[in-house]
Amino acid sequence: MGGEIFRDPWGIPHLRAQSANGLAYAQGRVTALDRAWQLEVERHRAQGTSASFLGPEALPWDLFVRRARLADTARRCWTGLRRTDPGTAEWVRAYVAGVNEGLARAGGTAPAPEFARVGLRPGRWEPWTPLAVWLSTHILFAGFPAKLWREHITAHLGADAVGLFASDGPGTSGSNGWLVTGERTVTGHAVIAGDPHRFIEDPGVYQQIRLACPEFDVVGLAVPGVPGIAHFGHTGTVAWAITNAMADYQDLYRERLRRTGAGVEALGPDGRWHRAARHTETVEVAGGEPVEVEVVETDRGPVVIGGPEGLDDGVPEPGEPPLAIALRHPPRVTGDLGFGALLPLLRARRAADVDRAVDLWAEPVNVVMAADTEGGTLHRVAGRVPVRSEAGRIRPVPAWEPGHEWRGWHEPPRAGLTDGVAVMANQRGPAAPLGVEFAPPHRADRITALLARRARWSAADMSALHMDTHLASAAPLLDLLAALDGPGGPGAAGDGADVSASAAGSGVPDPGGPAAAPGLPPLGAPAAALRDRLLRWNRRMDADSTDAALFAAVRSAVVRRLAAHPAFAAAATPPPYPEVFRPWLALAPRIGHALEHLLSAGDLFGVDRPAVVRAALEEVAARPPAGTWGDTHRLAPWRALPPTAPYDEPGLSGDHDCVLCTSPVPGLTDLAARGPAARYVWDLADRQDSRWVVPLGASGVPGSPHHRDQQALWLAGDLAPVLTDWAQLTKETDV
């Protein structure tokens, strides 16, 4: 199709073609050559067939995908795209043709070694496969399983517990992003920077790429398996970036189902029984027996939990009907996945063009920032959020009761800038009316405070913000430590130590807070020394810090003790829902991520928090960690198959609430499976002064020189330059 593939020194593909469709073909082809195994895994995950070669561990995901009808939704959206936007549909077809050509070439010569390990050859992509990959990648972004958690915790601890545990939990994804206008930069032109926080995968979830044709010339971070550059891009005259808006746009409905001679019926809000769609599918499992799954869809949506007989391993409460829960989400309702936005984004020249493009966005619902070379800016929410009852936003609602129907779509909110700056970090920003649970304000507040320290910024300065490790959410635990009695007296911090939650800017209210437990003997000398040391700590989660390791150890001990406390016993056993939802329902991770709320609330179900903190301190003082934070806080990428020779994964700075958001699960593990899946700095003064980096490298093939060659940059907070001079690139081949 008249295209060319060039590479920069990091193996990043730069593609050039004579048309947008020719460029899409080249993008599909190079993605297949660089990431054949990743594409195969994503295709199977989107279809619910990954257990056929990955084995029983992949079965829970496949069962969810089948029951949620993700592949069918993708086909439905593809049909809609062909009807409403045939030009974009042909562009997607060209991408798929390139993928199939690249997979055939990779499969016939030297495919990724994983194929041989599982006895697999690359399969064929259909035109709707990119839509299925997009859908399966983002179906859990809105965190609808959190509604199951809220219902669970309310049933056992009461409605007030919902607010105490309200925080982005272990299954969500977020980002940092900030826009600095020209009035605040040394060049007079805007800079956009940030980093998406996702599960770190090998190969990586973002693909650095350049797409150039007579219509446009764009650099950015693509999603492997999806054409174009959806999330983070720079066209030369306009740049854009997104973060997860934390909006709630998916609903769960409790269904009443019954079997009839003709199939399955569901009780509707009109009081009548309505025919539900029903069929069975078979999921093949490598090394195991095939599993038959019943797929049921009511007028609300596909049933993803239970069925006419309830849960396989659950018994209904006396007088309760068998449990069945259906999922309703916008693409299943509208037949539109928002792919109509992708080509207009590539063609954008001004912030206003980005604005019009994201009017077509569907999901996930994002906060979008954009800036152009003429001074235009954009800060808005993009995506579809249904208008419905308040109860539907919080928990599963009864499908047979009227009042829970969707009644149109919210108008996406917009926001401005403050002092030439906009910051988005999943906090309660412009999307506040559309969501329920948001990230704590610490990352956003810290970025805002750091940006306020200078009158003028450059693109080169931005990595210092990316790598900031200050942990504001440590304040409530340190406040409790300061109140403990021991040698030196309560609060025996060193000169100048800041032990006040409010002074630390935690953003967490302290309505009285927990008082010190009376009648306890003074701390032992080792515990008192540890307390004093932590109160002198600078609150930075640096990889080489022994103090950070000590704090993390005390924090985890507190989480474990709270999780084991009798006050939480009733909530400790999650409902017997499918395994794919368990990360949202496990008590210890919920306590770990909501710890600052739980420690600073006026009352916590009668828990003596000072006594819990004291016991945790004594525990760690008796058996302190031997090394630094980076010794245990190590990168833990997800791989579909474990490597044949395990990598020595690096130690990391950062923590869940740091700007450098590398997320452990306090109380369970210090390992970080989630973190910055890429970093970028888009300079509107000169695109060649832009920078980017990913955790591993541009290639998904183990053993390739570009498989992990960016990791050293990523660890150090450095970024690779965005090269746009074709003379500095190496031509690889024509396509």
C-alpha positions in Angstrom: 0.0 0.0 0.0 2.9 2.3 -0.6 4.0 2.7 3.0 7.4 2.8 4.7 8.6 1.8 8.1 11.4 3.7 9.8 12.9 3.2 13.3 14.6 5.5 15.7 17.4 4.3 18.0 14.9 2.8 20.5 13.2 0.7 17.8 10.1 3.0 17.9 8.3 2.7 14.5 7.8 5.8 12.4 5.4 5.1 9.6 4.9 7.0 6.4 2.3 6.4 3.7 0.4 8.1 0.9 -3.0 7.9 2.5 -4.7 7.4 5.8 -5.8 3.9 4.9 -2.3 3.0 3.7 -1.0 4.3 7.0 -3.5 2.2 8.9 -2.3 -0.9 7.0 1.3 -0.1 7.9 0.3 0.4 11.5 -1.4 -2.9 11.7 1.5 -4.6 10.0 4.2 -3.2 12.2 2.2 -3.9 15.3 1.9 -7.5 14.3 5.6 -7.7 13.6 6.6 -6.1 16.9 3.9 -7.6 19.1 2.5 -10.8 17.5 2.1 -12.6 20.8 0.4 -9.6 22.5 -2.1 -9.3 19.6 -2.9 -13.0 19.8 -3.5 -12.9 23.5 -5.6 -9.8 23.2 -7.7 -11.3 20.4 -8.4 -14.4 22.4 -9.1 -12.4 25.6 -11.6 -10.2 23.7 -13.4 -13.4 22.4 -13.3 -15.3 25.7 -11.0 -18.0 24.2 -7.7 -17.4 26.1 -8.1 -20.5 28.3 -7.8 -22.7 25.2 -4.0 -22.1 25.3 -3.3 -20.4 28.7 -5.2 -23.0 30.7 -7.5 -22.9 33.8 -6.0 -19.6 35.1 -7.6 -17.8 32.2 -11.0 -19.4 32.6 -12.6 -16.8 34.9 -11.9 -14.1 32.5 -13.2 -16.1 29.5 -16.4 -16.9 31.4 -17.0 -13.2 32.1 -16.3 -12.2 28.5 -18.7 -14.9 27.2 -21.5 -14.0 29.7 -21.0 -10.2 29.1 -21.2 -10.8 25.3 -18.2 -8.6 24.6 -17.5 -10.0 21.2 -21.1 -9.7 20.2 -21.1 -6.1 21.4 -18.0 -5.4 19.3 -19.7 -7.0 16.2 -22.8 -4.8 16.9 -20.7 -1.7 17.1 -18.8 -2.7 13.9 -22.2 -2.9 12.1 -23.1 0.5 13.4 -19.8 2.0 12.4 -20.1 0.7 8.8 -23.6 2.2 8.6 -22.8 5.6 10.2 -19.2 6.2 9.3 -18.1 4.0 6.3 -14.8 6.0 5.9 -13.7 5.1 9.4 -14.9 1.5 8.9 -12.6 1.2 5.8 -9.7 2.6 7.7 -10.2 0.0 10.4 -10.4 -2.7 7.7 -7.1 -1.5 6.4 -5.5 -1.8 9.9 -6.9 -5.3 10.2 -5.5 -6.3 6.8 -2.1 -5.0 7.9 -2.4 -7.0 11.2 -3.2 -10.2 9.3 -0.3 -9.7 6.8 2.1 -9.0 9.7 0.9 -12.1 11.6 1.2 -14.3 8.6 4.8 -13.0 8.1 5.6 -13.4 11.7 4.1 -16.9 11.9 5.9 -18.0 8.8 9.4 -16.9 9.9 10.4 -16.2 13.5 7.3 -15.7 15.6 7.5 -14.7 19.2 8.8 -17.6 21.3 5.6 -17.9 23.3 3.8 -19.4 20.3 5.9 -22.5 20.4 5.6 -22.9 24.2 1.8 -23.2 23.9 1.7 -24.9 20.4 -0.2 -22.0 18.9 0.0 -20.2 15.5 -1.3 -16.7 15.0 -5.0 -16.5 14.2 -6.9 -14.3 11.8 -8.3 -10.9 12.8 -11.8 -9.9 11.8 -12.8 -6.3 11.0 -14.5 -6.0 14.4 -11.6 -7.4 16.3 -10.0 -4.0 17.1 -13.4 -2.9 18.6 -13.4 -6.1 20.7 -9.9 -5.5 21.9 -10.8 -1.9 22.9 -13.9 -3.1 24.7 -12.2 -5.9 26.6 -9.3 -3.6 27.6 -11.7 -1.0 29.1 -14.8 -2.9 30.3 -13.7 -2.8 33.9 -12.4 0.8 33.8 -15.6 2.3 35.3 -15.3 -0.2 38.2 -18.9 -1.5 38.2 -17.8 -4.3 40.6 -17.4 -1.6 43.2 -21.2 -1.6 43.3 -21.0 -5.2 44.5 -18.6 -4.1 47.2 -20.8 -1.2 48.4 -23.8 -3.6 48.7 -21.6 -6.1 50.5 -20.2 -3.6 53.0 -23.5 -1.9 53.6 -25.2 -5.3 54.4 -22.6 -6.0 57.1 -21.4 -2.7 58.4 -24.2 -0.2 57.4 -24.5 2.6 54.9 -21.9 4.8 56.7 -19.2 2.3 55.8 -19.5 3.1 52.1 -18.0 6.6 52.6 -15.2 5.2 54.8 -14.1 2.9 52.1 -14.6 5.3 49.2 -11.4 5.4 47.3 -10.0 4.1 44.0 -9.6 0.4 44.8 -7.2 -2.2 43.5 -9.0 -2.8 40.2 -9.1 0.7 38.9 -6.8 2.6 36.5 -5.9 6.3 36.6 -3.4 8.8 35.4 -1.6 12.1 36.1 -1.8 14.8 33.6 -1.2 18.5 33.6 -1.3 21.4 31.1 0.8 24.5 31.5 -0.1 27.3 29.2 2.3 29.6 27.4 2.1 32.3 30.0 3.8 29.9 32.4 6.5 28.4 30.1 9.9 29.7 29.0 8.9 29.4 25.3 5.6 31.1 25.5 3.9 27.9 24.2 2.0 25.3 26.2 3.4 22.0 27.6 1.2 19.0 28.4 2.7 16.2 30.5 1.7 13.2 32.5 1.6 9.4 32.9 -1.2 6.9 32.6 -1.3 4.4 35.6 -2.3 1.0 34.4 -1.3 -2.6 35.2 2.3 -2.9 33.9 2.3 -5.6 31.2 4.9 -7.3 29.1 4.6 -6.4 26.2 3.5 -2.9 27.3 -0.1 -1.6 27.1 1.1 1.5 25.1 2.9 1.5 21.8 5.1 4.6 20.9 4.5 5.3 17.3 4.5 8.0 14.6 1.9 8.1 11.8 2.5 10.3 8.8 0.7 10.8 5.6 -0.3 13.9 3.5 -3.3 14.5 5.8 -1.5 14.4 9.1 1.7 13.6 11.0 1.1 12.5 14.5 3.3 11.0 17.3 1.8 9.4 20.3 0.9 6.4 22.4 -1.3 3.8 20.6 -3.2 0.9 22.1 -1.8 -2.3 20.4 -4.6 -3.8 18.4 -6.4 -0.5 17.8 -5.7 1.9 14.9 -4.7 5.5 15.4 -3.7 7.3 18.5 -6.6 7.6 20.9 -5.2 8.8 24.3 -2.0 10.8 24.0 -0.9 12.5 20.8 0.9 15.4 19.2 0.1 16.5 15.7 2.7 19.3 15.6 0.2 22.1 16.1 -2.1 20.5 18.8 -1.5 17.9 21.5 -3.9 16.1 23.8 -3.9 13.7 26.8 -6.5 12.0 28.9 -7.0 10.6 32.4 -9.7 8.3 33.7 -12.6 10.6 34.7 -13.7 8.0 37.4 -17.3 8.5 36.0 -19.9 5.9 36.7 -21.5 4.8 33.4 -22.3 1.1 33.9 -25.2 -0.3 36.0 -26.0 -3.6 37.6 -29.5 -4.9 37.9 -30.8 -7.7 40.1 -32.9 -9.9 37.9 -35.7 -12.3 38.7 -35.5 -15.0 36.2 -37.6 -18.2 35.6 -37.3 -21.0 33.2 -40.2 -21.8 30.9 -40.7 -24.4 28.2 -39.5 -21.8 25.7 -36.4 -20.7 27.5 -35.8 -18.0 30.2 -38.0 -15.1 31.2 -37.2 -12.0 33.3 -39.6 -9.9 35.4 -39.7 -6.4 34.1 -40.5 -3.1 35.8 -44.0 -3.3 34.3 -44.8 -6.3 36.4 -44.8 -8.7 33.4 -42.4 -11.5 32.5 -40.4 -10.9 29.3 -38.5 -13.4 27.1 -34.8 -13.2 27.7 -32.3 -14.2 25.1 -30.5 -17.5 26.0 -27.9 -19.8 24.5 -25.0 -21.9 25.6 -21.4 -21.7 24.7 -18.4 -24.0 25.3 -15.1 -22.7 26.6 -12.1 -24.8 25.8 -9.5 -25.2 28.5 -6.0 -26.3 27.9 -5.1 -29.1 30.3 -8.7 -29.4 31.5 -12.2 -30.3 30.5 -14.3 -27.9 28.4 -16.7 -25.7 30.4 -20.3 -25.0 29.2 -21.6 -21.6 30.0 -25.2 -20.4 29.8 -25.5 -16.9 28.3 -28.6 -15.0 29.2 -29.5 -11.4 28.3 -32.5 -9.5 29.6 -33.9 -6.2 28.5 -31.3 -4.6 30.8 -28.3 -6.4 29.5 -26.3 -9.6 29.8 -26.4 -11.6 33.0 -22.9 -11.7 34.4 -23.6 -13.2 37.8 -25.8 -16.1 38.7 -28.8 -17.1 36.6 -32.3 -18.7 36.8 -31.0 -21.1 39.6 -28.7 -18.4 41.2 -25.0 -18.9 41.9 -23.4 -22.3 41.3 -21.9 -22.2 44.8 -24.3 -19.9 46.5 -27.5 -20.6 48.5 -30.2 -17.9 48.4 -31.3 -16.4 51.7 -34.6 -17.8 53.0 -37.4 -16.1 51.1 -35.0 -14.6 48.5 -35.2 -15.5 44.8 -32.1 -17.0 43.1 -29.5 -14.4 42.4 -28.9 -13.0 38.9 -27.2 -9.7 38.1 -27.2 -8.1 34.7 -24.7 -5.5 33.3 -25.9 -2.5 31.3 -23.2 -0.4 29.6 -23.4 2.2 26.9 -21.9 0.4 23.8 -24.3 -2.6 24.4 -27.2 -0.1 24.4 -26.1 2.3 21.6 -24.1 0.0 19.3 -21.4 2.7 19.3 -17.9 2.4 20.8 -16.7 5.8 19.8 -14.3 4.8 17.0 -15.7 7.7 15.0 -13.4 10.0 17.1 -10.2 8.3 16.1 -9.6 9.8 12.6 -10.7 13.3 13.5 -8.2 13.2 16.4 -5.4 12.4 13.9 -6.6 15.2 11.6 -6.8 17.8 14.4 -4.9 21.0 14.0 -6.3 23.1 16.9 -7.7 22.4 20.4 -11.2 23.1 18.9 -10.7 20.2 16.5 -9.9 17.9 19.4 -13.0 19.2 21.2 -15.2 18.3 18.2 -13.5 14.9 17.8 -14.1 13.8 21.4 -17.7 14.8 21.1 -17.9 11.4 19.4 -16.1 9.6 22.2 -18.0 6.8 24.0 -16.0 4.9 26.6 -14.1 4.9 28.8 -15.2 8.2 30.0 -12.1 10.5 30.2 -11.0 13.9 31.2 -9.3 15.4 28.1 -6.8 18.2 28.0 -5.5 19.8 24.8 -3.4 22.8 23.8 -2.4 24.2 20.4 0.3 26.5 19.0 -2.1 29.4 18.8 -2.8 29.4 22.5 -6.0 27.4 22.4 -6.7 25.0 25.3 -9.3 22.4 26.2 -10.2 20.8 29.6 -13.4 18.7 29.5 -15.0 15.3 30.1 -15.6 13.1 27.1 -17.8 10.0 26.9 -21.3 8.8 27.6 -22.8 8.7 31.1 -26.5 7.8 31.4 -29.0 9.8 33.4 -30.7 7.4 35.9 -31.7 7.0 39.5 -29.2 7.8 42.2 -29.5 4.3 43.6 -28.3 2.9 40.3 -25.1 4.8 40.7 -24.4 3.3 44.1 -25.4 -0.4 44.0 -27.3 -3.1 42.1 -30.9 -2.1 41.7 -34.0 -4.4 41.2 -34.8 -4.7 37.6 -38.5 -5.4 38.4 -39.0 -2.1 40.1 -39.8 1.0 38.0 -37.6 4.1 38.2 -34.2 2.6 37.3 -34.4 3.0 33.6 -31.8 5.1 31.6 -33.3 8.4 30.6 -30.8 9.9 28.2 -27.2 11.1 28.6 -25.4 13.7 30.7 -23.9 16.7 29.0 -20.1 16.2 29.5 -18.9 18.9 31.9 -16.2 21.4 31.1 -13.6 23.1 33.2 -11.2 26.0 32.8 -7.6 26.6 34.0 -6.3 28.3 37.2 -3.3 30.5 36.9 -2.4 29.1 33.5 -2.5 25.5 34.8 -4.9 22.5 34.7 -4.2 19.3 36.7 -6.0 16.0 36.4 -5.2 13.1 38.6 -8.6 11.2 39.0 -9.7 13.6 41.8 -13.1 15.2 42.1 -12.6 17.6 39.2 -14.9 18.4 36.3 -16.3 14.8 36.3 -17.5 15.1 40.0 -21.2 15.1 39.0 -20.8 11.9 37.0 -19.0 9.7 39.5 -19.2 8.2 43.0 -15.7 7.3 44.1 -12.6 9.3 43.1 -8.9 9.2 43.9 -7.8 11.1 47.0 -6.7 14.6 46.1 -3.0 14.0 47.1 -1.6 13.6 43.6 -3.5 16.5 42.1 -2.7 18.7 45.1 1.0 17.8 45.0 1.3 18.5 41.2 -0.5 21.8 41.7 1.8 22.8 44.5 5.0 21.8 42.6 3.9 23.8 39.6 3.2 26.9 41.8 6.9 26.9 42.9 8.1 28.4 39.5 6.8 31.2 37.4 8.0 29.6 34.2 8.4 25.9 33.2 10.1 24.1 30.3 9.4 20.7 28.8 12.7 19.5 30.2 11.6 20.3 33.8 8.6 18.0 33.8 10.4 14.8 34.7 10.9 16.2 38.2 7.1 16.2 38.7 6.8 12.6 37.2 9.2 11.3 39.8 7.9 13.1 43.0 7.7 10.6 45.9 6.1 12.7 48.7 3.4 10.6 50.4 0.7 13.0 51.9 -1.6 10.1 52.8 1.0 9.0 55.5 -0.3 11.8 57.8 -3.1 10.0 59.7 -0.9 7.0 60.6 2.0 9.3 61.6 -0.5 11.4 63.7 -1.5 8.2 65.6 2.2 7.3 66.1 2.9 10.7 67.4 0.2 10.4 70.0 1.6 7.1 71.4 3.2 7.4 74.8 6.8 6.2 75.3 10.3 7.2 76.2 10.6 10.9 75.3 6.8 11.4 75.7 4.0 11.5 73.1 5.0 13.0 69.8 8.8 12.8 70.4 9.6 13.9 66.9 12.8 15.6 65.9 13.1 19.3 65.6 10.9 20.6 62.8 9.1 17.3 62.2 5.6 17.8 60.8 3.2 15.3 62.3 -0.1 17.1 61.7 -2.4 15.6 59.2 -3.8 19.0 58.3 -0.4 20.5 58.0 0.6 17.7 55.7 -2.2 18.6 53.4 -3.8 15.2 53.5 -7.1 16.5 52.5 -8.8 14.0 54.9 -11.1 15.5 57.5 -10.5 14.7 61.1 -13.8 15.0 63.0 -12.2 14.6 66.4 -10.1 11.7 65.3 -9.2 8.7 67.4 -7.9 9.5 70.8 -4.9 7.7 72.4 -5.9 4.6 74.2 -5.8 5.1 78.0 -4.3 2.7 80.4 -1.7 1.2 78.1 1.9 0.8 79.4 4.5 3.0 77.7 6.1 1.9 74.5 9.1 -0.3 74.8 12.4 1.3 73.8 12.7 -0.3 70.3 9.1 0.7 69.4 9.6 4.2 70.8 12.8 4.5 68.8 11.0 3.4 65.6 8.2 5.8 66.3 10.6 8.7 66.7 12.5 7.7 63.5 9.3 7.6 61.5 8.2 11.0 62.8 11.5 12.4 61.6 11.1 10.8 58.2 10.7 13.1 55.2 7.7 11.2 53.9 9.3 10.3 50.6 8.8 6.8 49.3 12.3 6.5 47.7 13.6 3.2 46.6 16.8 3.6 48.6 15.0 4.7 51.8 15.1 2.5 54.9 12.6 4.9 56.6 10.1 4.4 53.7 10.5 0.6 54.2 9.9 0.9 57.9 6.8 3.0 57.3 5.4 0.6 54.7 6.0 -2.3 57.2 4.1 -0.5 59.9 1.3 0.4 57.5 0.9 -3.2 56.3 0.9 -4.4 59.9 -1.9 -2.0 60.7 -3.9 -3.1 57.6 -3.5 -6.8 58.6 -4.6 -6.1 62.1 -7.6 -4.1 61.1 -8.6 -6.8 58.5 -8.5 -9.4 61.3 -10.4 -7.3 63.8 -13.7 -8.7 65.0 -15.5 -5.5 63.9 -14.8 -6.4 60.3 -15.4 -10.2 60.6 -18.8 -10.1 59.0 -17.3 -8.4 55.9 -14.2 -10.5 55.7 -15.9 -13.3 53.7 -16.9 -12.0 50.2 -20.0 -13.1 48.4 -19.5 -16.2 46.2 -19.5 -14.1 43.0 -17.4 -15.1 40.0 -13.6 -15.0 40.5 -13.1 -12.1 38.1 -14.8 -9.7 40.7 -12.8 -10.8 43.7 -10.2 -7.9 43.6 -13.1 -5.5 44.4 -14.5 -7.6 47.2 -11.4 -8.6 49.2 -11.4 -6.8 52.6 -7.6 -6.3 53.2 -6.9 -4.4 49.9 -10.0 -2.3 50.6 -8.6 -1.4 54.0 -5.2 -0.8 52.6 -6.4 1.7 50.0 -8.8 3.5 52.3 -6.5 3.4 55.3 -6.2 7.2 55.8 -10.0 7.5 55.9 -10.3 4.6 58.3 -7.6 6.0 60.7 -8.9 9.6 60.7 -12.7 9.0 61.0 -14.4 10.0 64.2 -15.4 6.4 65.0 -14.6 3.1 63.4 -17.1 0.6 64.6 -15.6 0.7 68.1 -12.1 -0.3 66.9 -9.4 1.0 69.2 -7.2 2.4 66.5 -4.4 3.7 68.8 -4.1 0.2 70.2 -4.0 -1.3 66.7 -1.3 1.1 65.6 0.7 0.5 68.8 0.6 -3.3 68.3 1.7 -2.9 64.7 4.6 -0.6 65.8 5.7 -3.1 68.4 5.5 -5.9 65.8 7.7 -4.1 63.3 10.1 -2.9 66.0 10.6 -6.5 67.0 11.2 -7.7 63.4 12.1 -4.7 61.2 12.6 -5.0 57.5 16.2 -5.6 56.7 16.6 -3.3 53.7 15.2 -0.4 51.8 11.8 0.2 50.2 13.1 -0.8 46.8 14.1 -4.2 48.2 10.5 -5.2 48.5 8.7 -2.6 46.4 9.6 -4.2 43.0 8.0 -4.1 39.6 5.7 -7.1 39.0 4.5 -7.0 35.3 1.7 -9.1 34.1 2.6 -11.6 31.5 0.2 -14.1 29.8 3.0 -16.7 30.3 5.7 -16.6 32.9 9.1 -16.0 31.3 11.3 -19.1 30.8 14.1 -17.3 32.7 12.7 -14.9 35.3 13.8 -11.3 35.1 15.4 -9.6 38.0 12.7 -7.0 38.2 13.9 -3.6 39.6 13.1 -1.9 42.9 10.9 1.1 42.6 10.4 4.5 44.2 6.8 5.8 44.8 3.6 4.6 46.2 -0.2 4.5 45.5 -0.8 8.2 46.5 2.5 9.6 45.3 2.7 11.5 42.0 5.1 8.6 41.2 2.2 6.2 41.5 3.6 2.7 41.8 1.0 0.8 43.7 1.6 -1.8 46.3 -1.3 -3.5 48.1 -0.7 -2.6 51.8 -1.2 -5.6 54.0 -0.8 -8.1 51.1 2.3 -7.2 49.1 4.8 -4.5 48.4 5.2 -5.6 44.8 3.9 -3.1 42.3 1.8 -4.5 39.5 0.4 -1.1 38.6 2.3 2.1 37.8 3.2 4.5 35.0 2.5 2.6 31.8 4.2 5.4 29.9 5.3 9.0 30.5 5.1 11.8 28.0 5.9 15.5 27.7 4.3 17.3 24.7 6.0 20.6 23.9 3.9 22.9 21.7 6.9 25.2 21.0 8.7 22.5 19.0 7.5 18.9 18.8 11.1 17.7 18.6 11.6 18.9 22.2 8.9 16.5 23.3 9.8 13.4 25.3 8.4 9.9 26.0 9.2 6.6 27.7 7.7 3.3 28.5 8.5 0.8 31.3 10.1 -1.8 29.0 10.6 -1.1 25.3 9.1 -0.9 21.9 9.4 -4.6 21.0 7.2 -7.3 22.5 9.7 -10.1 21.5 11.9 -11.4 24.4 15.5 -11.2 23.4 15.0 -8.2 21.0 17.4 -5.4 21.7 14.4 -3.2 22.1 12.4 -5.4 24.4 13.6 -3.7 27.6 16.0 -1.0 26.5 13.9 1.9 27.9 13.6 0.5 31.4 16.7 2.3 32.6 15.3 5.6 31.4 11.9 4.9 33.0 13.5 4.0 36.4 15.6 7.1 36.5 12.8 9.4 35.4 14.5 10.2 32.1 12.7 10.3 28.8 13.7 9.5 25.2 13.5 12.4 22.7 10.7 12.3 20.2 12.6 12.3 16.9 10.6 13.7 13.9 13.5 14.4 11.4 13.2 11.6 8.9 17.0 12.0 8.2 17.7 10.9 11.8 15.7 7.7 11.4 16.7 4.4 9.8 14.5 3.0 7.1 13.6 -0.6 7.7 11.3 -1.7 4.9 8.5 -0.8 2.5 5.0 -2.1 3.1 
